[in-house]
């Protein structure tokens, strides 16, 4: 006597597959264990769930192991009998076992057909392994969690806010309104991390500009408000929708917080993206009347630099210096600072200046010839350079000595032309013609010259007696080839007391007033790579690099490769007051001496300098 166990399944296309297995036993074990005679692969079935025993030619008995419930002919019970001739069914989990007597070649054997009901499989799995019967339903749970979130994340923080709103200092510990904080404060505002009310003055009201300017009193507007409104381009459909939503919730447009977004994490606050600038400055002249050129990207959409050039340094009567912004593409671009200085003469490696440099190298730490760094000294922050002065930079080679009394050397007073005239007259009045002074170009010592002279230390005194009178010596000093004329612009005054005066020397400390350049970031570069000073024979030459020189290293905002990605914020400040980007000025305020952004004027006379 034996059983035939048939496992019946269907393919995805609906075709039925039957896998028969003949078992020559009177007792069958049923379960998901690998050694079971009737294998039911489902976690809802125990490893040994039931046993089927043949009790007669067409009779079987079924009994659940450990009293496991069974569904026999639709009735739940732990055991039962089935007559195979009449047929019957047993359901165990998602499996349906159909009992029948075999026909034809299967005659005399009981056939057990195993089918798997997928729908019942899912339901049984949910009952066996889900929490549906142990926890509240989905609807109750959903409303419960909504209530919990409203209490924990809204009501409790609101209570906490009003509880400590008017106290000077909150007690230590957790405060519920900190649940609303989306991230850490930036370094710039880290000191306000425990003082929310300094910015969020009113509850449920976005940060207003009035809260920002309580601290940032020195921040200037980018431009006049009405011009900025006119300059804004059409926002488009999506941005227009966002602005409408913001208006509905009383969020002000173009506020400080629109660009300076806080709680984005510690570290420096990220600069505004280039899109913020280019939105308005692309096609700007189509929306407003302006002299500003359109700008899109530094690599391809930026105009040539327009530095602020001095065309007239002023005059001895106190006339105002004149400046003009001129493109570096202008062919006849030149400046007039009141100073005469040929760079090529001083940077030469073969002339008399180079020979004097070599003689004085040990004393001043020079090389075989002068270079830029011998005269141009960086400011403490490295951004720019200290102004050139006669005392610090020039007189080590260009001496104004004219007399010696004992061990004291007398020099003409640089920057005080009236005192120069008085000293020359006094010299002649006290010495007569025995030892006349000569400060003309005929006998005055120049760097590298080998002329017949009497030396006192490193000062030399001319022995020529070309001029025998004080007035002749004064005229020679202020005339072509004289001590003052070679470097300065001399103007007659018409006064007999002080017949000559010097046009003020005004050194320009900053050319790009609309942008910012930091020399410290370029300290590894050679000066000549940007400033071709060795080829300049006139002080009127504007030795500034054009935009193509900068593009050798700098690309646009999305530059790749060896180019430096350079967005608008790298050189320009939105709040254009003193011109330096805000982060630069903030760094200076933390202890580094700030640079002046005004011209160093009148350095020919430190007492009268217009700094």
C-alpha positions in Angstrom: 0.0 0.0 0.0 1.4 3.4 -0.9 0.6 7.1 -1.5 1.2 9.3 -4.6 2.0 12.9 -3.6 1.6 15.4 -6.5 2.9 18.9 -6.2 0.9 21.1 -8.6 1.9 24.7 -9.6 1.4 27.1 -12.4 3.9 29.0 -14.6 3.7 32.8 -15.2 1.9 31.9 -18.5 -0.7 29.9 -16.7 0.5 26.4 -17.8 0.0 23.8 -15.0 3.0 21.7 -13.8 2.6 18.5 -11.8 5.5 16.8 -10.1 4.3 13.3 -8.8 6.2 11.5 -6.1 5.4 7.9 -5.0 5.8 7.1 -1.3 5.6 3.5 -0.3 4.6 4.0 3.3 1.5 3.6 5.5 2.3 6.8 7.4 3.4 10.1 6.0 4.9 13.0 7.8 3.8 16.5 6.8 5.7 19.7 7.4 8.5 22.0 6.1 11.3 19.9 7.4 13.6 18.4 4.7 12.9 14.9 5.9 9.1 15.2 5.6 7.3 13.0 3.2 4.9 15.8 2.2 7.1 18.9 2.0 5.3 22.2 2.5 7.8 25.1 2.1 6.3 27.9 4.1 7.2 29.6 7.4 3.5 29.2 8.4 4.1 25.4 8.5 5.9 23.7 11.4 8.9 21.5 10.6 6.7 18.5 11.6 3.2 19.8 11.4 1.0 16.7 11.0 1.0 13.0 10.1 -1.3 11.1 7.7 -1.9 7.4 8.4 -3.7 4.9 6.0 -6.2 3.0 8.1 -8.0 1.1 5.4 -8.1 0.5 1.6 -9.6 4.0 1.1 -9.5 5.5 4.6 -6.9 7.8 6.1 -6.5 9.5 9.5 -4.8 12.9 9.9 -3.5 14.3 13.2 -1.7 17.5 14.0 1.6 17.3 15.8 1.5 18.9 19.2 -2.2 19.6 18.6 -1.5 22.0 15.7 -4.9 23.1 14.3 -5.9 21.8 10.9 -8.6 22.7 8.5 -10.2 19.3 7.5 -13.0 19.6 4.9 -13.5 23.2 5.9 -13.6 22.6 9.7 -10.9 23.5 12.1 -9.8 20.5 14.2 -6.6 18.9 15.4 -7.4 15.4 13.9 -9.9 13.7 11.6 -10.6 10.9 9.1 -11.1 11.2 5.3 -12.5 8.6 3.0 -10.5 8.8 -0.2 -13.3 7.4 -2.3 -15.6 10.3 -1.4 -12.6 12.7 -1.4 -11.7 15.4 1.0 -9.3 18.3 1.7 -6.8 19.4 4.3 -5.6 23.0 4.6 -2.3 23.7 6.3 -1.2 27.3 6.1 -1.4 28.4 2.5 -1.3 24.8 1.2 -4.3 22.8 0.2 -4.0 19.0 0.3 -6.7 17.3 -1.9 -7.3 13.6 -1.0 -8.6 11.1 -3.7 -8.3 7.5 -4.8 -6.1 6.8 -7.8 -7.5 5.9 -11.2 -6.2 3.8 -14.0 -2.5 2.9 -13.3 -2.8 4.7 -10.0 -5.6 2.5 -8.9 -5.3 1.1 -5.4 -3.2 4.1 -4.2 -4.3 7.2 -2.4 -3.4 10.4 -4.3 -2.5 13.6 -2.3 -2.4 16.7 -4.5 -0.6 19.7 -3.0 -1.6 23.2 -4.2 -0.4 26.5 -2.9 -2.8 29.4 -2.5 -0.9 32.7 -2.9 -3.6 34.9 -1.5 -4.0 32.7 1.6 -0.2 32.7 1.8 -0.1 36.4 2.2 -3.0 36.5 4.7 -1.5 33.7 6.8 1.9 35.4 6.7 0.4 38.7 7.9 -1.4 36.9 10.8 1.7 34.9 11.8 4.4 37.5 11.4 2.6 40.9 11.4 1.6 43.0 14.4 -1.9 43.6 13.1 -3.4 41.8 16.1 -1.2 43.3 18.7 -1.2 47.0 17.9 -3.9 49.6 17.1 -5.0 49.9 13.5 -3.4 52.2 10.9 -5.9 54.9 11.3 -5.6 55.1 15.0 -1.8 55.0 14.8 -1.7 57.7 12.2 -3.8 60.1 14.2 -1.9 59.3 17.3 1.4 60.1 15.8 0.1 63.3 14.3 -1.0 64.4 17.8 2.4 63.3 19.3 4.3 65.4 16.7 2.1 68.4 17.2 2.7 68.3 20.9 6.4 67.5 20.9 7.5 69.6 17.9 5.0 72.5 18.1 3.2 73.0 21.4 6.2 72.2 23.6 8.7 74.4 21.6 6.2 77.3 21.6 5.8 77.0 25.4 9.6 76.8 25.8 10.1 79.9 23.7 7.7 82.0 25.7 8.9 80.6 29.0 12.5 82.0 28.4 11.7 84.8 26.0 12.4 87.7 28.4 15.3 86.2 30.5 18.8 87.5 30.1 20.4 84.0 30.1 18.7 80.7 29.8 19.5 78.0 32.3 21.7 75.1 31.1 20.1 72.0 29.7 17.8 71.1 26.9 15.2 73.5 25.6 12.4 72.3 23.4 12.5 75.2 20.9 16.0 74.0 19.8 14.1 71.3 18.0 13.4 73.8 15.3 17.1 74.5 14.6 18.0 73.0 11.3 21.8 73.0 11.7 24.8 74.7 13.3 25.5 78.4 13.0 28.4 79.5 10.7 31.6 80.8 12.3 30.5 84.4 11.7 27.5 84.0 13.9 28.7 81.2 16.2 28.5 83.6 19.2 24.7 83.9 18.7 24.1 80.2 18.9 22.5 80.5 22.4 20.8 83.8 21.7 18.0 83.0 19.2 16.1 86.2 19.9 18.9 88.4 18.6 17.8 87.5 15.1 14.4 85.9 15.5 12.9 88.9 17.2 9.2 87.9 16.8 7.8 84.4 16.9 6.7 83.0 13.5 8.1 86.0 11.7 11.1 85.6 9.3 14.3 87.4 10.1 14.0 91.1 9.2 16.8 93.4 7.9 16.4 95.5 11.0 17.8 92.7 13.1 20.8 92.4 10.9 21.8 96.0 10.8 21.7 96.2 14.6 25.2 94.6 14.4 26.2 95.2 10.8 26.0 99.0 11.0 28.8 99.5 8.4 27.3 97.4 5.6 26.4 99.6 2.6 23.7 99.0 0.1 24.7 97.4 -3.2 23.0 100.2 -5.1 20.0 102.5 -4.8 16.9 100.5 -3.9 14.8 101.7 -6.8 17.6 100.8 -9.3 18.0 97.4 -7.8 14.2 96.8 -8.2 14.3 97.9 -11.8 17.4 95.9 -12.6 15.8 92.6 -11.5 15.0 90.4 -14.5 11.7 88.5 -15.1 11.8 85.7 -12.5 10.1 83.2 -14.7 7.2 80.8 -13.9 8.8 78.7 -11.2 10.6 81.4 -9.3 7.6 83.6 -9.6 5.5 80.9 -8.0 8.1 80.6 -5.1 8.0 84.4 -4.6 4.2 84.3 -4.5 4.3 81.6 -1.8 6.9 83.6 0.1 4.6 86.7 -0.1 1.7 84.7 1.2 3.7 83.8 4.3 5.0 87.3 4.8 8.6 86.5 3.8 10.2 89.7 2.6 11.9 89.8 -0.8 15.5 90.7 -1.3 16.2 90.7 2.4 19.6 89.9 4.0 18.4 86.4 4.9 17.6 85.7 1.2 21.3 85.4 0.5 23.0 85.0 3.9 21.4 81.7 4.8 22.1 80.5 8.3 22.0 77.1 10.1 23.7 75.4 7.1 26.5 74.0 9.2 29.6 75.3 11.0 32.5 76.9 9.0 32.5 79.9 6.8 29.2 81.1 5.4 29.1 80.2 1.7 29.4 83.1 -0.7 26.5 83.9 -3.0 26.6 81.8 -6.2 27.5 83.5 -9.4 23.9 83.1 -10.6 22.9 85.6 -8.0 25.1 88.3 -9.7 24.7 87.3 -13.3 20.9 87.3 -13.1 20.9 91.1 -12.9 24.2 92.0 -14.6 23.5 90.0 -17.8 21.6 92.5 -20.0 21.7 95.1 -17.3 21.7 98.0 -19.7 18.4 96.7 -21.3 16.6 97.4 -18.0 18.2 100.5 -16.6 20.4 103.4 -17.7 23.9 102.6 -16.5 27.5 102.9 -17.4 28.2 99.5 -16.1 29.1 96.9 -18.7 27.2 93.6 -18.9 28.9 90.7 -17.1 28.1 87.0 -17.3 31.2 85.0 -16.5 34.8 85.8 -16.0 36.1 83.3 -18.7 33.9 84.6 -21.5 31.5 87.3 -20.4 33.7 89.9 -18.6 34.8 93.2 -20.0 38.3 94.5 -20.0 39.5 95.9 -16.6 38.9 99.7 -16.1 41.3 100.9 -13.5 41.0 104.3 -11.8 43.9 106.2 -13.3 45.3 109.5 -12.0 45.6 112.0 -14.9 46.5 115.1 -12.8 48.1 114.9 -9.4 47.1 118.4 -8.5 49.3 121.4 -8.2 51.1 123.5 -5.6 48.0 125.7 -5.1 46.2 122.7 -3.6 44.3 121.7 -6.7 42.4 118.5 -6.6 43.8 115.4 -8.2 41.9 114.2 -11.2 41.1 110.5 -11.8 39.4 108.7 -14.7 38.3 105.1 -15.2 39.9 103.9 -18.4 39.9 100.5 -20.1 43.3 98.8 -20.2 42.6 98.2 -23.9 43.1 102.0 -24.5 46.2 102.5 -26.6 47.4 105.8 -25.1 46.7 104.8 -21.5 49.0 106.8 -19.1 49.0 108.2 -15.6 50.5 111.2 -13.9 51.3 110.8 -10.2 53.7 113.7 -10.1 56.7 111.4 -9.9 59.4 110.7 -12.5 60.7 107.2 -12.2 62.1 104.8 -14.9 61.7 101.2 -13.8 63.9 99.8 -16.6 66.9 101.9 -15.3 66.6 100.7 -11.8 65.9 97.0 -12.7 68.8 96.8 -15.2 71.4 94.1 -14.5 74.2 95.8 -16.4 74.2 99.5 -15.8 75.6 101.7 -13.0 72.6 101.0 -10.8 73.4 97.3 -10.9 77.1 98.1 -10.0 76.0 100.2 -7.0 73.6 97.5 -6.0 76.4 95.0 -5.9 78.6 97.3 -3.8 75.8 97.8 -1.3 74.5 94.2 -1.4 76.1 93.2 1.9 74.7 96.2 3.8 71.1 96.0 2.5 70.8 92.3 1.6 70.5 93.0 -2.1 71.4 90.7 -5.0 73.4 91.5 -8.1 70.8 94.0 -9.2 67.7 95.6 -7.8 64.4 93.7 -8.0 60.8 94.6 -7.1 61.0 93.4 -3.5 63.9 95.7 -2.7 61.5 98.7 -2.8 58.0 97.3 -2.7 57.3 96.0 0.8 54.0 94.2 1.4 51.5 95.5 4.0 51.1 93.3 7.1 48.1 91.5 5.6 49.9 90.9 2.3 47.1 92.3 0.2 49.0 95.4 -1.1 52.2 97.3 -0.6 53.5 100.0 1.7 53.9 103.5 0.0 57.4 104.2 -1.3 59.1 107.0 0.6 62.4 108.8 0.2 63.6 108.0 3.7 62.9 104.2 3.5 63.6 103.5 -0.2 65.4 106.2 -2.1 68.0 108.0 0.0 70.2 104.9 0.5 71.3 105.5 -3.1 70.1 109.1 -3.8 71.8 111.2 -1.1 70.8 114.8 -0.5 73.9 115.5 1.7 75.5 118.9 1.1 77.6 119.7 4.1 79.4 118.2 7.1 80.0 119.9 10.4 82.3 117.7 12.5 80.8 114.2 12.4 77.3 115.5 11.4 76.2 115.3 7.8 73.7 118.0 6.7 71.1 117.1 4.1 68.5 119.0 2.2 65.0 118.5 3.7 63.1 116.2 1.3 59.5 117.2 0.8 60.0 120.8 2.0 61.1 122.9 -1.0 60.9 126.2 0.9 63.4 124.7 3.5 65.6 123.5 0.7 65.9 127.1 -0.6 66.5 128.4 2.9 69.2 125.9 3.6 71.0 126.7 0.4 70.9 130.4 1.1 72.0 129.9 4.6 74.9 127.7 3.4 76.2 130.5 1.1 75.6 133.2 3.7 77.7 131.4 6.2 80.5 130.2 4.0 80.8 132.7 1.3 82.4 131.5 -1.9 85.1 129.3 -0.3 83.1 126.2 -0.6 80.1 126.7 -2.9 77.3 124.1 -3.1 76.5 122.5 -6.5 73.4 120.2 -6.7 73.0 120.4 -10.5 73.3 117.5 -12.7 76.7 118.5 -13.9 78.4 117.4 -10.8 75.8 115.8 -8.5 76.6 112.2 -7.8 74.3 109.6 -9.3 74.3 105.9 -8.6 77.2 104.2 -10.4 78.9 107.5 -11.4 82.6 107.8 -10.8 83.2 111.5 -10.5 85.8 113.5 -8.7 84.4 114.1 -5.3 85.1 114.3 -1.6 83.5 111.5 0.4 82.1 111.7 3.9 81.0 108.1 4.8 78.9 107.1 1.8 78.0 110.8 1.1 80.0 112.7 -1.5 80.3 116.5 -1.8 80.9 118.2 -5.1 84.0 120.3 -5.4 82.9 122.2 -8.5 82.6 126.0 -8.2 80.4 126.4 -11.2 78.0 128.6 -9.3 79.2 131.2 -6.9 75.9 132.5 -5.8 73.1 131.1 -3.7 70.4 132.0 -6.2 72.2 130.3 -8.9 72.5 127.2 -6.8 68.8 127.3 -6.0 67.9 127.5 -9.7 70.3 124.7 -10.5 68.7 122.5 -7.8 65.2 123.0 -9.2 66.1 123.0 -12.9 66.6 120.2 -15.4 69.4 118.0 -14.2 69.1 119.3 -10.6 68.5 117.3 -7.4 64.8 117.9 -7.3 64.0 118.1 -11.0 65.1 114.6 -11.9 62.4 112.9 -9.8 59.7 115.6 -9.3 57.6 118.0 -11.3 58.8 121.5 -10.4 56.6 124.6 -10.6 57.7 128.2 -10.3 55.8 130.1 -7.6 56.6 133.7 -8.6 57.7 134.4 -5.1 61.2 135.6 -4.4 61.2 134.0 -1.0 60.5 130.5 -2.3 60.7 130.7 -6.0 60.0 127.0 -6.6 57.6 124.3 -5.3 57.0 120.6 -6.0 53.9 119.1 -7.5 52.5 116.7 -4.8 53.4 113.1 -5.4 50.3 110.9 -5.0 51.0 107.2 -5.1 47.9 105.2 -6.1 47.5 102.4 -3.6 44.5 100.9 -5.4 43.5 100.9 -9.1 40.5 98.5 -9.1 38.0 100.3 -7.0 35.2 98.1 -8.2 37.0 94.9 -7.4 39.5 93.4 -5.0 42.9 91.9 -5.6 45.0 90.2 -2.9 48.7 90.0 -3.7 49.2 87.5 -0.9 47.3 84.8 -2.8 49.8 85.3 -5.7 53.0 85.4 -3.6 54.4 82.4 -5.4 54.2 84.2 -8.7 57.1 86.3 -10.1 56.2 90.0 -10.3 57.3 90.2 -13.9 54.7 87.6 -14.9 52.0 90.3 -14.4 53.9 93.6 -14.3 56.3 94.1 -17.1 58.3 96.8 -15.2 61.7 96.0 -16.7 60.5 97.3 -20.1 59.0 100.6 -18.7 61.1 103.7 -19.2 58.5 106.2 -17.9 56.6 106.6 -14.7 53.5 107.3 -16.8 53.2 103.7 -17.8 50.3 101.9 -16.2 51.9 98.6 -15.3 48.7 96.6 -14.8 48.0 93.2 -16.3 45.0 93.0 -18.7 42.2 90.5 -18.3 43.8 88.0 -20.7 46.8 87.8 -18.4 44.6 86.9 -15.6 42.8 84.3 -17.7 46.0 82.4 -18.0 45.3 81.1 -14.5 41.7 82.0 -13.8 38.6 80.6 -15.5 34.9 81.0 -14.9 32.8 79.8 -12.0 32.8 76.3 -13.4 36.4 76.2 -14.6 38.2 72.8 -14.5 41.6 71.5 -15.1 44.5 73.7 -14.1 42.4 76.9 -14.1 41.3 78.5 -10.8 37.4 78.5 -10.6 36.7 82.2 -10.2 33.1 83.4 -9.5 32.0 87.0 -9.0 32.4 86.8 -5.2 36.2 86.1 -5.6 36.9 89.7 -6.6 33.8 91.7 -6.0 31.8 92.5 -2.9 28.1 92.9 -3.0 28.1 95.5 -0.3 30.5 97.8 -2.2 31.7 100.3 0.4 35.4 100.3 0.9 35.7 97.8 -1.9 37.1 94.8 -0.1 34.9 91.7 0.1 33.2 91.5 3.4 35.2 88.3 4.5 38.4 90.2 3.9 37.4 93.1 6.0 36.1 90.8 8.7 39.5 89.1 8.8 41.2 92.5 9.1 38.9 93.4 12.0 40.0 90.3 13.9 43.4 91.7 14.4 45.2 92.2 11.1 45.9 95.8 10.4 43.4 97.0 7.7 44.6 98.5 4.4 43.7 102.0 3.7 41.7 102.3 0.5 42.5 106.0 0.0 45.4 107.2 -2.1 48.7 107.9 -0.4 49.0 111.5 -1.4 51.7 114.1 -0.7 54.3 111.6 0.4 56.9 114.1 -0.7 56.0 115.8 2.6 55.0 113.4 5.4 53.7 116.3 7.5 51.4 117.4 4.8 50.5 114.0 3.4 46.9 113.4 2.4 46.5 109.9 3.7 
